[in-house]
Amino acid sequence: MTLTIYPANNGDSFLVEIKDTIILIDGGYVDTYKNHVKPKLFELAKENKKISHLIVTHIDNDHISGIIKFIEENEKNSIIEITNIWHNSFRHINCIDDNLIFKGKPLSRLVINYTLKEENNTVEKNISAVQGSTLASLIHKYQHSWNSEFNENAISTDNELEIKISEDIHIKILSPNNDKLKDLKKYWKKELFKKGFSSDSDLSDFNEDAFEYILSLEKERRRLQKKKVSSSTLFNIEEFLNEPFVEDDTATNGSSISFIIVFKNTQLLFLADSHPTVIINSLKKHYKQEEFPLQFDLIKVSHHGSKNNTSVELLNYIDSDKFVFSTNGLTHNHPDNETIARIVCRKTKFIRNLYFNYNLDSIECFKNKSFETKFNYKIIESSNLPLKIDFKSDE
């Protein structure tokens, strides 16, 4: 079992290989796909392998731009065959009752200026000048198997908690739940109202485009520039624990598909950009109280290490000797020092390895041998290249 962590700028892209089962999770930016994901997919196809599951966790440019380009280029499986796609879009939440009904301009008058982002952010190709060019529309156009294991309904813990992939592999769903999907739909409706459009939600390819476009515009609240703390500066890591926790409230992040991939005795936890309270509640559905804290073989930290997505309470339920941070540190100044401190300041008898897919100046203060010894952690950085981690599972 191998996990490859791709350099995706401030986004996410991961590949899980379990014998002949291939799971691609998000696609980062277009350059992530072109430079790293696409060559690997050609390689897998030559080995007569196919993607068992393509999981697109939520609508956000730093997660889906590369996937849009992949689906666009992969017409008739010209690169590699895809067996299943997991992705929640307009058609999957349209049936959720949000009690928001209002009149306005017809949605067909919405001007869509959706951009497909390159990794270096210097080129933004307008992909929606032509109707039906968004991810959802492309999945529908090329007739991929879409949420079929959920009876083509939304991927939600209220629909299915666990999906069996094979005799040895299953996926435990942690997020979203229907409440988070309702929040997503309400955000969409409120944005329509602000722009003067009707709440009319007749399903069409254009509605898919409009839905994806409007959600892609949701921004995090403006973050203050993080104060640089050099490794030579005297400071106390534990002081970061005094920062009060305020949970992320963005609707798109809350709609993230988060899950545990289980292969025999190996468990990998992928938190996407999820909200911790939802994860805690779902973990309680999957495991007994006496099993906590759960020891995972790897945890992909939520939302690139944002302090608003990893709470001390969540960390009371989960732990691992491998934590993955996927970010180049730009745009939103991730990861936050508070998140790293919350992870490493817990007492442990084992070394916590913190994996970063870029060399980050912002974590220099944690690259301190005395701190690493005191708190029993180790920092592992990749020089902007794919980072591979191998796991051994008992037969």
VENMOFEN-V114308 format. One record per residue. PSI is psi in degrees with one decimal (NA if undefined). OMEGA is omega in degrees with one decimal (NA if undefined). D_FIRST is the distance of its C-alpha to the first C-alpha in Angstrom with 2 decimals. Layout:
psi | omega | d_first
PSI | OMEGA | D_FIRST
PSI | OMEGA | D_FIRST
//
This chain:
psi | omega | d_first
127.5 | -176.9 | 0.00
138.0 | 172.5 | 3.80
128.8 | 173.1 | 6.97
126.7 | 179.8 | 10.22
113.6 | -176.3 | 13.42
145.6 | 172.6 | 16.37
114.7 | -172.8 | 19.91
33.0 | -178.3 | 21.71
-121.3 | 178.1 | 24.96
21.7 | -177.8 | 25.64
-162.1 | -177.0 | 23.15
142.8 | 167.6 | 19.53
124.3 | -176.1 | 16.93
148.2 | 175.8 | 13.13
124.3 | 177.4 | 10.55
125.6 | 178.1 | 7.28
117.9 | 177.3 | 5.61
93.6 | -173.2 | 4.60
-116.7 | -178.4 | 6.87
1.0 | 179.2 | 10.04
120.7 | -177.7 | 9.56
126.1 | 178.8 | 10.02
118.1 | 176.9 | 11.20
124.7 | -176.9 | 13.58
109.3 | 179.7 | 15.15
167.7 | -174.4 | 18.62
9.5 | 178.9 | 19.97
-143.5 | 178.9 | 22.04
176.0 | -178.3 | 25.24
-41.7 | 179.9 | 26.36
-31.8 | 175.2 | 25.81
-46.8 | 179.1 | 22.19
-50.9 | -175.9 | 21.77
-44.6 | -172.4 | 24.10
-27.4 | -172.1 | 22.94
-51.9 | -173.8 | 19.16
-48.7 | -175.9 | 17.76
-49.3 | 178.0 | 20.19
-37.4 | 179.4 | 19.69
-39.3 | 179.7 | 15.93
-39.5 | 174.5 | 16.79
-41.9 | 179.4 | 19.41
-44.4 | 179.7 | 17.07
-39.5 | 179.7 | 14.74
-37.6 | 177.8 | 18.02
-24.5 | 177.5 | 19.30
12.1 | -179.3 | 16.48
32.2 | 176.0 | 17.81
160.2 | 178.1 | 14.90
163.1 | 177.0 | 15.85
115.3 | 176.9 | 14.92
-47.2 | -178.7 | 14.48
125.6 | 168.8 | 15.38
113.7 | -176.9 | 17.09
114.4 | 177.5 | 17.78
105.6 | -164.9 | 20.79
-37.3 | 178.9 | 21.32
170.8 | -177.1 | 25.05
105.1 | 178.4 | 27.89
132.7 | -174.5 | 28.02
-35.2 | -176.3 | 28.47
-2.8 | 176.2 | 25.82
-31.3 | -168.9 | 23.16
-12.7 | -176.1 | 24.64
-44.7 | 178.8 | 26.65
-33.6 | 179.2 | 23.90
-39.3 | 177.1 | 23.00
-46.5 | 179.5 | 26.71
-38.9 | 178.9 | 26.96
-50.4 | -179.3 | 23.94
-38.8 | 179.3 | 25.46
-43.6 | -177.5 | 28.80
-17.9 | -172.8 | 27.77
23.9 | 178.9 | 25.60
133.4 | -178.7 | 28.68
31.7 | 177.7 | 28.47
39.2 | -177.7 | 24.77
-20.4 | 176.8 | 26.04
-55.3 | -179.2 | 22.77
150.4 | 179.1 | 20.16
140.5 | 176.5 | 20.49
121.9 | -177.9 | 19.60
-45.5 | -177.4 | 19.53
140.9 | 171.5 | 19.82
129.8 | 173.2 | 20.91
119.2 | 179.3 | 21.12
130.8 | 177.6 | 23.93
126.4 | 177.8 | 27.12
-166.8 | -174.7 | 30.29
-44.5 | -175.7 | 34.04
-23.9 | -176.1 | 34.13
-19.6 | -179.3 | 31.86
-0.1 | -177.1 | 33.99
-30.3 | -177.6 | 37.37
-11.0 | 179.9 | 38.23
126.2 | -177.8 | 37.87
118.6 | 179.8 | 41.42
-2.1 | 177.7 | 42.07
23.5 | 179.0 | 45.90
104.7 | -179.1 | 46.27
126.9 | -179.9 | 48.77
157.1 | -178.7 | 50.87
153.1 | 178.4 | 52.74
-158.1 | 178.9 | 52.57
149.2 | 175.7 | 52.02
142.9 | -175.7 | 50.09
-24.5 | -179.5 | 46.43
-16.6 | -179.9 | 47.03
-1.5 | 178.5 | 48.91
126.0 | 177.0 | 45.89
116.9 | -177.9 | 45.32
124.6 | 178.0 | 41.63
60.0 | -174.8 | 40.71
132.8 | -177.0 | 36.94
139.9 | 175.8 | 35.26
110.6 | -167.4 | 32.00
135.5 | 169.0 | 31.11
157.8 | -175.1 | 30.16
-35.5 | -177.1 | 28.03
0.7 | 176.0 | 31.05
11.6 | -179.6 | 33.16
-18.3 | 179.6 | 36.00
127.7 | 177.1 | 35.79
106.5 | -178.3 | 35.73
127.5 | 176.9 | 36.15
114.5 | -176.0 | 37.91
-8.9 | -173.8 | 35.89
18.0 | 170.2 | 38.09
-31.0 | 175.2 | 41.46
125.7 | -178.9 | 40.64
141.4 | 175.4 | 40.10
24.2 | -177.3 | 36.76
5.1 | 178.7 | 34.57
172.2 | -176.3 | 32.40
-50.2 | -177.5 | 28.85
-43.0 | -178.8 | 30.11
-36.5 | 179.1 | 32.81
-40.0 | 177.3 | 30.57
-43.6 | 179.7 | 28.13
-42.9 | -178.1 | 31.29
-43.0 | -177.0 | 32.92
9.4 | 171.1 | 30.21
44.2 | 176.0 | 29.87
153.9 | 172.8 | 26.17
113.7 | -166.0 | 24.97
112.1 | -178.4 | 25.30
30.8 | -175.5 | 24.48
-30.8 | 180.0 | 25.18
-4.9 | 175.3 | 23.17
25.2 | -178.3 | 25.61
34.5 | 179.5 | 28.60
18.6 | 173.5 | 28.80
-177.2 | 179.3 | 29.73
144.9 | 169.9 | 28.37
113.0 | -174.7 | 24.96
146.7 | 177.6 | 26.35
-17.0 | 177.0 | 25.98
-9.3 | 177.0 | 29.47
-51.6 | 177.3 | 28.40
138.8 | 178.6 | 25.09
-24.3 | -175.5 | 23.12
137.6 | 179.1 | 20.11
128.4 | 178.6 | 18.73
120.9 | -179.2 | 17.10
-40.1 | 177.9 | 14.76
-173.8 | 179.7 | 14.40
-33.4 | -174.7 | 15.18
-11.2 | -172.2 | 11.89
129.2 | 171.4 | 11.07
159.9 | -177.3 | 13.75
124.9 | 177.7 | 14.74
123.7 | -177.6 | 17.50
132.0 | -179.6 | 19.98
-27.6 | -175.2 | 21.69
149.8 | 2.0 | 23.77
176.2 | 166.1 | 26.17
176.3 | -176.0 | 28.90
-28.9 | 177.8 | 32.03
-41.3 | 178.8 | 34.04
-33.9 | 176.8 | 31.84
-34.2 | 175.2 | 32.08
-40.0 | 176.2 | 35.83
-38.6 | 179.3 | 35.96
-44.7 | -179.6 | 34.33
-38.6 | 179.3 | 36.94
-37.0 | 176.2 | 39.73
-45.5 | 179.0 | 38.75
-46.5 | -179.1 | 38.90
-42.0 | -178.8 | 42.27
-36.1 | 177.6 | 43.69
-36.7 | 175.0 | 42.85
-43.8 | -179.1 | 44.60
-44.3 | 179.9 | 47.58
-34.3 | -177.1 | 47.77
1.1 | 175.2 | 47.89
20.5 | -178.5 | 50.58
163.0 | 178.5 | 48.75
156.1 | 176.8 | 49.03
3.1 | 179.1 | 46.48
126.9 | -174.1 | 46.68
40.1 | 174.8 | 43.17
129.9 | -175.5 | 43.67
127.9 | 176.2 | 40.33
163.2 | 177.4 | 40.31
-34.5 | -179.5 | 38.19
-38.5 | 177.2 | 40.30
-36.3 | 176.0 | 39.52
-44.7 | 179.4 | 35.80
-47.2 | -177.9 | 36.56
-42.1 | 179.8 | 38.84
-50.0 | -178.3 | 36.44
-39.2 | 179.7 | 33.57
-49.4 | -177.4 | 36.05
-40.0 | 179.0 | 37.63
-32.7 | -179.3 | 34.41
-15.3 | -178.8 | 33.23
-10.9 | -178.7 | 36.39
130.0 | -177.4 | 35.65
149.7 | 169.0 | 35.57
152.6 | 171.7 | 34.77
143.9 | -176.4 | 37.94
130.0 | -178.8 | 39.07
141.2 | 176.1 | 37.62
146.9 | 177.9 | 39.74
129.9 | -177.6 | 38.76
132.6 | 179.1 | 36.84
128.2 | -179.6 | 39.02
133.5 | 176.7 | 37.70
111.2 | -176.9 | 37.42
161.3 | -178.6 | 37.21
-19.8 | -178.9 | 35.71
-11.5 | -178.7 | 39.27
135.8 | 177.1 | 40.54
121.3 | 177.0 | 41.12
165.5 | -176.5 | 39.43
114.8 | 179.9 | 37.94
-38.8 | -175.0 | 34.35
-17.6 | 176.7 | 35.37
-26.7 | 177.9 | 37.97
-19.5 | 179.5 | 35.33
-15.7 | -179.4 | 34.88
-12.1 | 178.7 | 38.43
121.7 | 179.9 | 37.53
142.2 | -178.8 | 38.01
127.6 | 174.9 | 35.08
116.4 | -173.3 | 35.81
140.2 | 174.3 | 33.21
136.3 | -180.0 | 32.32
13.7 | 179.8 | 34.48
136.0 | -174.8 | 33.46
-39.5 | -178.3 | 33.11
-44.9 | 177.7 | 30.38
-40.2 | 179.7 | 28.07
-22.1 | 179.7 | 28.98
1.7 | -176.7 | 27.90
137.8 | 171.6 | 24.27
112.3 | 178.6 | 21.60
149.7 | -169.2 | 19.51
168.4 | 174.1 | 16.92
123.9 | 171.9 | 14.26
121.6 | -178.4 | 11.00
121.2 | 174.1 | 10.70
106.9 | -176.1 | 8.31
-113.8 | -177.8 | 10.50
10.8 | -178.2 | 11.33
132.5 | -179.4 | 8.86
121.0 | 178.2 | 10.74
126.9 | -177.2 | 10.56
117.1 | 179.1 | 14.14
113.1 | -172.7 | 15.26
-1.4 | 179.9 | 19.04
-128.8 | 176.5 | 20.13
32.5 | -169.4 | 23.86
165.5 | 176.6 | 24.64
131.4 | -171.7 | 27.58
-33.7 | -178.7 | 26.95
-36.8 | 178.2 | 29.58
-41.0 | 179.7 | 27.88
-44.6 | 179.6 | 24.51
-48.1 | -179.1 | 26.42
-37.9 | 180.0 | 28.24
-38.8 | 177.7 | 25.19
-36.5 | 179.5 | 23.37
-24.2 | 177.1 | 26.58
-28.4 | -176.6 | 26.30
-27.3 | -172.2 | 22.85
155.3 | 177.7 | 23.45
154.3 | -177.0 | 26.53
-38.2 | -176.9 | 28.51
-11.2 | 179.2 | 28.04
-13.3 | -179.7 | 24.22
147.1 | -2.4 | 24.73
140.0 | -179.5 | 23.71
138.3 | 178.7 | 20.13
105.5 | 179.2 | 17.62
155.8 | 177.3 | 14.41
-19.6 | 174.9 | 11.38
144.0 | 174.5 | 12.14
120.8 | 171.2 | 15.10
112.6 | -173.2 | 15.91
138.3 | -176.6 | 19.67
141.7 | 171.0 | 21.98
46.7 | 171.6 | 24.22
22.1 | 178.2 | 23.36
19.8 | 177.7 | 24.68
138.9 | 179.7 | 27.97
-14.7 | -179.1 | 30.12
-0.4 | -177.3 | 30.98
-4.1 | 176.4 | 27.51
106.2 | -178.0 | 26.45
159.1 | 174.5 | 29.09
-37.1 | 179.5 | 29.78
-45.1 | 178.1 | 29.91
-41.7 | -177.8 | 26.36
-12.8 | 172.0 | 25.20
-17.1 | -177.9 | 27.11
-18.8 | -173.6 | 24.60
151.3 | 174.5 | 21.25
166.0 | -179.9 | 19.89
163.0 | 171.8 | 16.92
4.3 | 178.2 | 16.59
115.6 | 174.9 | 14.84
130.0 | -177.4 | 16.89
128.7 | 174.4 | 16.43
119.3 | -179.1 | 19.70
98.6 | 178.7 | 19.79
152.6 | 172.6 | 23.36
4.0 | 175.8 | 25.80
-2.3 | -178.5 | 28.34
176.6 | 177.5 | 30.83
-65.0 | -177.1 | 32.50
12.7 | 177.8 | 32.09
28.7 | 175.6 | 31.81
154.0 | -2.2 | 28.41
159.7 | 177.7 | 27.03
143.5 | 177.5 | 29.89
-34.8 | -178.8 | 30.86
-39.1 | -179.8 | 31.36
-46.3 | 179.9 | 27.71
-42.4 | -180.0 | 26.58
-41.8 | 179.5 | 29.41
-34.5 | -179.7 | 28.58
-48.2 | -169.9 | 25.06
-18.3 | -174.7 | 26.14
-0.6 | 175.7 | 29.54
141.8 | 179.7 | 28.35
138.9 | -179.1 | 28.84
151.4 | 176.0 | 25.81
-5.8 | 179.6 | 25.32
162.2 | 179.2 | 22.00
129.5 | 173.3 | 21.39
117.6 | 177.8 | 20.11
122.7 | -179.8 | 18.34
112.9 | -176.4 | 19.40
129.4 | 177.0 | 17.54
132.3 | -176.7 | 19.84
9.2 | 171.8 | 19.23
156.6 | 169.9 | 22.93
120.8 | -172.9 | 25.53
121.2 | 174.3 | 27.64
-29.3 | -174.0 | 31.24
-16.3 | -180.0 | 31.36
15.4 | -179.5 | 29.29
-35.3 | -177.6 | 31.43
-21.1 | 179.0 | 33.07
-10.1 | 178.7 | 29.85
63.9 | -174.7 | 29.39
118.3 | -173.7 | 31.80
-38.0 | -179.3 | 31.22
-37.9 | 176.8 | 33.51
-42.6 | -179.4 | 31.73
-37.5 | 178.9 | 28.29
-45.6 | -177.6 | 29.80
-43.9 | -175.2 | 31.70
2.4 | 171.7 | 28.96
54.8 | 176.5 | 26.10
165.0 | 179.5 | 23.82
136.8 | 179.3 | 22.55
128.6 | 179.4 | 22.35
119.2 | -178.2 | 19.86
147.8 | 174.6 | 20.95
144.3 | 179.3 | 19.95
62.9 | 177.1 | 22.92
29.7 | 177.9 | 22.45
158.9 | 176.8 | 19.57
137.2 | -178.3 | 15.96
122.9 | -176.9 | 14.06
138.5 | 176.4 | 10.52
126.6 | 180.0 | 8.61
144.4 | 179.0 | 5.95
141.7 | 176.7 | 5.21
126.0 | 179.2 | 6.60
139.0 | 178.9 | 7.53
137.1 | 178.0 | 11.05
NA | NA | 12.04
//
